[in-house]
Amino acid sequence: MDPKIPAVFNWSGGKDSALALYRVLQEGVYEVVSMLTTVSRDTRRSPMHGIPIWLLRRQAGSIGLPLEVVELPANGSMEECEAAMSEAVDRFKELGVRHFIFGDICLEDVRAYRERRLAPCGITVVEPLWGCDTKAVAEEFFASGLRTVVVTTNAALLDERFVGREYDRAFVAELPEGVDPCGENGEFHTVCYAGGMFRIPVEFSLGKPMRRTYSAKLEDGTVQKHAYCSANLILPENS
């Protein structure tokens, strides 16, 4: 039997990331030596999903894998963020890691960015879910037994009623036309907490869903506003 290939799993805490890790652990080709995640230095939360660091650590603890946390500077430039990631890459290279695993499905620009940044470092990008139909990915997730809850939505597509919902077949059936069943275009984000490779459920509670608007300045100077509905992830009492 060929030895397993050492790899780092880039962990977002959401359902696609969880399913990709579940598949990797089931297939047994790679030895996941560590999970790797990023948090903002000021909020101590993951940039996209808004998952607090304490919950990310609890996810890793339940799964039974170490977690490397890279803190990104608050309002830092792209160069500063990439420098922080490069330090982590170098540490894992010293341990003999040459493969980084991600949970992307079909966003070409995202994968191209990862490969562009990691290839010069001698790191191969591995994408277990890449190219799969998102309806099939959703069904595979349901069949895996993994459990996840929706914590953020794009308010232009999904209002507060979708926040706090369990991601299941009933949720997918209620999605408006044009919304991807996996939220692959940023329509919604989730936190995975049980089932699959989780040895025990990860406990947390959700605050009341709130609508927030953010402004982003584009390269041409124009400002775009984006509205999101999200619920705060709260550390359980006596925990």
Beta strands, then each sheet from edge to edge (+ up, - down):
strand 1: 5-10
strand 2: 30-40
strand 3: 67-72
strand 4: 99-101
strand 5: 124-126
strand 6: 147-154
strand 7: 188-194
strand 8: 205-206
strand 9: 210-217
strand 10: 223-230
strand 11: 233-234
sheet 1: 3+ 2+ 1+ 4+ 5+
sheet 2: 7+ 6- 10+ 9-
sheet 3: 8+ 11-
end
